[in-house]
């Protein structure tokens, strides 16, 4: 994989808008304990937040005909990156919680789209472990999104292992597809056909990845893109409306009023005043 992508503040705005629009949801599933005799088959991409006990924790991972031992020291704290492999605890114990990958994959898709990054072809990463000094960056949705944005800004080498995992989730590619198609507009049924699945299955995929219907998400993206354009350019509302797929400036203004309670021009003035 190539060097880390360094994000510029201007290119981060779509991703930051996505973060601001998200609610404070729990990022961790219920806690479980890794102890001697524990074994499991990880069926898809997964991220575990781990805290080792006083004796540390020794694991055996296996996949693709390979066996990979991991020895984590006492009181080690960090994340374990896993992708379709078997895991067995050989010695010691650790407290674990699975991290909800959908939120991270969605944000990574926004980050990559803002930089026009096409994920490079790389060797398939089946596992990695990333030590963290923070007590936990996964205490809430905003906290974990802020952590991932910080990793992207700083370009930490260790974060590339996590990014590689996120880029292999279906959620990531679905979001990239929707972002690419959102400017062209079109019906959800047509999007499903272009994605290569039935309309009903496409709706299920979108609801799983987005938390609600694709139509709602695409509407919100179009609104955010249009408002940023209004704040950053001298274009008329008609030009902005037509370039973003609205039927007219009235259609644009009415939708913004319904969703946000103010006109596009009023909101643009508020945003400009906040920047000053």
C-alpha positions as CSV (number, residue, x, y, z in Angstrom):
1,X,0.0,0.0,0.0
2,X,1.2,3.5,-0.7
3,X,1.9,6.2,1.8
4,X,-0.8,7.7,3.9
5,X,-3.2,10.2,2.4
6,X,-2.8,13.6,4.0
7,X,-6.2,15.4,4.1
8,X,-6.5,19.1,3.6
9,X,-9.1,21.1,5.7
10,X,-11.1,22.1,2.6
11,X,-11.4,18.5,1.4
12,X,-12.5,17.3,4.8
13,X,-15.7,19.4,4.8
14,X,-18.0,16.7,3.3
15,X,-16.7,14.2,5.9
16,X,-17.0,16.7,8.7
17,X,-20.6,17.5,7.7
18,X,-21.3,13.7,7.8
19,X,-19.9,13.6,11.3
20,X,-21.9,16.5,12.5
21,X,-25.1,15.0,11.2
22,X,-24.6,11.7,13.0
23,X,-26.2,11.0,16.4
24,X,-24.4,9.9,19.5
25,X,-24.9,6.1,19.3
26,X,-23.1,3.4,21.2
27,X,-20.1,2.1,19.2
28,X,-19.4,-1.1,21.2
29,X,-21.4,-4.3,21.5
30,X,-21.6,-6.2,24.8
31,X,-18.4,-7.1,26.5
32,X,-17.1,-10.7,26.4
33,X,-14.0,-12.4,27.8
34,X,-11.2,-14.1,25.9
35,X,-9.8,-16.9,28.1
36,X,-8.0,-20.2,27.6
37,X,-10.2,-22.6,25.6
38,X,-12.1,-19.9,23.8
39,X,-12.3,-20.3,20.0
40,X,-14.4,-18.7,17.3
41,X,-14.6,-18.4,13.5
42,X,-14.7,-14.7,12.4
43,X,-16.9,-14.8,9.4
44,X,-16.3,-11.2,8.1
45,X,-14.3,-8.1,8.8
46,X,-14.3,-7.3,12.6
47,X,-12.6,-4.9,15.0
48,X,-12.3,-5.8,18.7
49,X,-11.4,-3.4,21.4
50,X,-9.2,-5.3,23.9
51,X,-7.8,-4.9,27.4
52,X,-5.4,-7.7,28.5
53,X,-5.2,-9.0,32.0
54,X,-2.2,-9.2,34.3
55,X,-0.9,-12.3,32.5
56,X,-1.3,-10.9,29.0
57,X,-3.0,-12.9,26.2
58,X,-1.6,-15.3,23.7
59,X,-3.7,-16.0,20.6
60,X,-3.5,-18.4,17.6
61,X,-5.0,-17.1,14.4
62,X,-5.4,-19.3,11.3
63,X,-6.6,-18.7,7.8
64,X,-5.6,-19.4,4.2
65,X,-3.5,-22.4,5.4
66,X,-1.4,-20.2,7.7
67,X,-1.1,-20.1,11.5
68,X,-0.3,-16.8,13.1
69,X,0.6,-16.5,16.8
70,X,0.0,-13.2,18.6
71,X,1.4,-12.6,22.1
72,X,0.1,-9.5,23.8
73,X,1.8,-8.3,27.0
74,X,0.1,-7.7,30.4
75,X,-2.3,-4.7,30.5
76,X,-2.0,-4.3,26.7
77,X,-4.8,-2.1,25.4
78,X,-5.7,-1.6,21.8
79,X,-7.7,-2.9,18.8
80,X,-7.5,-6.3,17.1
81,X,-8.2,-6.2,13.4
82,X,-9.7,-9.5,12.1
83,X,-10.9,-10.6,8.7
84,X,-12.4,-14.1,8.0
85,X,-10.2,-16.3,10.1
86,X,-10.2,-18.6,13.1
87,X,-9.1,-17.4,16.5
88,X,-8.1,-19.5,19.6
89,X,-6.9,-18.3,23.0
90,X,-3.8,-20.2,24.1
91,X,-2.9,-18.5,27.3
92,X,-4.0,-15.6,29.5
93,X,-7.2,-13.5,29.2
94,X,-8.5,-10.3,27.9
95,X,-11.7,-8.3,28.0
96,X,-13.2,-7.5,24.6
97,X,-15.9,-5.6,22.9
98,X,-16.7,-5.7,19.2
99,X,-16.7,-2.2,17.5
100,X,-19.5,-1.4,15.1
101,X,-17.6,-1.2,11.8
102,X,-20.4,0.3,9.8
103,X,-19.9,3.8,11.3
104,X,-16.1,3.7,10.6
105,X,-16.5,2.3,7.1
106,X,-19.0,5.0,6.2
107,X,-16.8,7.8,7.4
108,X,-13.7,6.3,5.7
109,X,-15.7,6.3,2.4
110,X,-16.4,10.0,2.9
111,X,-12.7,10.7,3.6
112,X,-11.6,8.8,0.5
113,X,-14.3,10.3,-1.7
114,X,-13.2,13.8,-0.6
115,X,-9.7,13.1,-1.8
116,X,-10.7,11.1,-4.9
117,X,-8.8,8.1,-3.5
118,X,-9.1,4.8,-5.2
119,X,-8.0,2.0,-2.7
120,X,-4.8,0.4,-4.0
121,X,-4.5,-3.2,-4.8
122,X,-2.7,-4.8,-1.8
123,X,-2.1,-8.1,-0.2
124,X,-5.1,-9.3,1.7
125,X,-4.6,-8.4,5.4
126,X,-6.2,-11.0,7.7
127,X,-5.2,-9.5,11.0
128,X,-3.4,-6.7,12.8
129,X,-3.2,-5.3,16.3
130,X,-2.9,-1.6,17.0
131,X,-1.9,-0.4,20.5
132,X,-3.8,2.6,21.8
133,X,-2.9,4.9,24.7
134,X,-6.3,6.4,25.2
135,X,-8.6,4.7,27.7
136,X,-11.0,4.1,24.8
137,X,-11.7,6.1,21.7
138,X,-15.0,4.2,21.3
139,X,-17.0,5.7,24.0
140,X,-19.5,7.2,21.5
141,X,-20.1,7.8,17.9
142,X,-18.6,11.3,17.8
143,X,-15.5,10.1,19.8
144,X,-14.7,7.3,17.4
145,X,-15.3,9.4,14.3
146,X,-13.1,12.1,15.7
147,X,-10.4,9.5,16.4
148,X,-10.6,8.2,12.8
149,X,-10.4,11.7,11.4
150,X,-7.4,12.4,13.6
151,X,-5.7,9.2,12.4
152,X,-6.3,10.3,8.8
153,X,-5.0,13.9,9.4
154,X,-1.9,12.6,11.1
155,X,-1.3,9.8,8.7
156,X,-0.2,7.3,11.3
157,X,1.3,4.1,9.8
158,X,-0.7,1.9,12.2
159,X,-4.0,3.4,11.0
160,X,-3.4,2.1,7.5
161,X,-4.0,-1.4,8.7
162,X,-7.4,-0.4,10.0
163,X,-8.2,1.6,6.8
164,X,-7.3,-1.5,4.7
165,X,-9.9,-3.4,6.7
166,X,-12.6,-0.7,6.3
167,X,-12.0,-0.5,2.6
168,X,-12.9,-4.2,2.2
169,X,-16.3,-4.0,3.9
170,X,-19.4,-3.9,1.7
171,X,-20.6,-0.8,3.6
172,X,-17.6,1.1,2.4
173,X,-18.1,0.2,-1.3
174,X,-21.8,0.8,-1.1
175,X,-21.2,4.3,0.2
176,X,-18.6,5.0,-2.4
177,X,-21.1,3.8,-5.1
178,X,-23.9,6.1,-3.7
179,X,-21.6,9.1,-3.5
180,X,-20.5,8.6,-7.1
181,X,-24.1,8.1,-8.3
182,X,-25.7,10.8,-6.1
183,X,-24.9,13.7,-8.5
184,X,-26.7,11.9,-11.4
185,X,-29.8,11.4,-9.4
186,X,-32.1,8.6,-10.5
187,X,-34.4,6.1,-8.8
188,X,-33.3,3.7,-6.1
189,X,-34.5,0.9,-8.4
190,X,-32.1,2.1,-11.1
191,X,-29.3,2.3,-8.6
192,X,-29.9,-1.3,-7.5
193,X,-29.6,-2.5,-11.1
194,X,-26.3,-0.6,-11.6
195,X,-25.0,-2.0,-8.3
196,X,-25.8,-5.5,-9.6
197,X,-28.5,-6.6,-7.2
198,X,-32.3,-6.6,-7.0
199,X,-34.1,-3.5,-5.8
200,X,-35.3,-5.1,-2.6
201,X,-31.9,-6.4,-1.7
202,X,-30.3,-3.0,-2.5
203,X,-32.8,-1.4,-0.2
204,X,-31.8,-3.8,2.6
205,X,-28.1,-3.2,2.0
206,X,-28.7,0.6,2.2
207,X,-30.8,0.4,5.3
208,X,-28.1,-1.8,7.0
209,X,-25.2,0.5,6.0
210,X,-27.0,3.9,6.4
211,X,-29.5,3.2,9.2
212,X,-32.4,4.4,7.0
213,X,-33.6,4.5,3.4
214,X,-31.2,5.4,0.6
215,X,-33.6,8.0,-0.7
216,X,-33.4,9.9,2.7
217,X,-29.6,9.7,2.7
218,X,-29.2,10.9,-0.9
219,X,-31.5,13.8,-0.2
220,X,-29.4,14.9,2.8
221,X,-26.2,14.6,0.8
222,X,-27.6,16.7,-2.0
223,X,-28.7,19.3,0.6
224,X,-25.3,19.4,2.3
225,X,-23.5,19.6,-1.1
226,X,-25.8,22.4,-2.3
227,X,-25.4,24.4,0.9
228,X,-21.6,24.2,0.9
229,X,-21.7,25.4,-2.7
230,X,-23.9,28.3,-1.8
231,X,-21.6,29.3,1.1
232,X,-18.4,29.0,-1.0
233,X,-19.4,30.4,-4.3
234,X,-21.0,33.5,-5.9
235,X,-23.4,31.4,-8.0
236,X,-27.1,32.2,-8.0
237,X,-29.5,29.8,-6.2
238,X,-30.8,28.8,-9.6
239,X,-27.4,27.7,-10.8
240,X,-26.7,25.8,-7.6
241,X,-30.1,24.2,-7.7
242,X,-29.8,23.0,-11.3
243,X,-26.2,21.8,-10.8
244,X,-27.3,19.6,-7.9
245,X,-30.3,18.0,-9.5
246,X,-33.1,20.2,-8.2
247,X,-35.9,21.0,-10.7
248,X,-35.7,24.7,-9.9
249,X,-34.5,27.2,-7.3
250,X,-38.0,27.1,-5.7
251,X,-37.7,23.3,-5.4
252,X,-34.3,23.8,-3.7
253,X,-35.5,26.6,-1.4
254,X,-38.6,24.7,-0.4
255,X,-36.7,21.5,0.5
256,X,-34.2,23.4,2.6
257,X,-37.0,25.2,4.5
258,X,-38.9,21.9,5.1
259,X,-35.7,20.2,6.4
260,X,-34.0,23.0,8.3
261,X,-36.6,25.7,8.9
262,X,-34.7,28.5,7.1
263,X,-34.0,29.5,3.5
264,X,-30.8,28.6,1.7
265,X,-29.7,32.2,1.7
266,X,-30.4,32.6,5.4
267,X,-28.5,29.5,6.2
268,X,-25.6,30.5,4.0
269,X,-25.3,33.8,5.9
270,X,-25.4,31.9,9.2
271,X,-22.5,29.6,8.1
272,X,-20.5,32.6,6.8
273,X,-20.9,34.5,10.1
274,X,-19.8,31.4,12.0
275,X,-16.6,31.1,9.9
276,X,-15.7,34.8,10.5
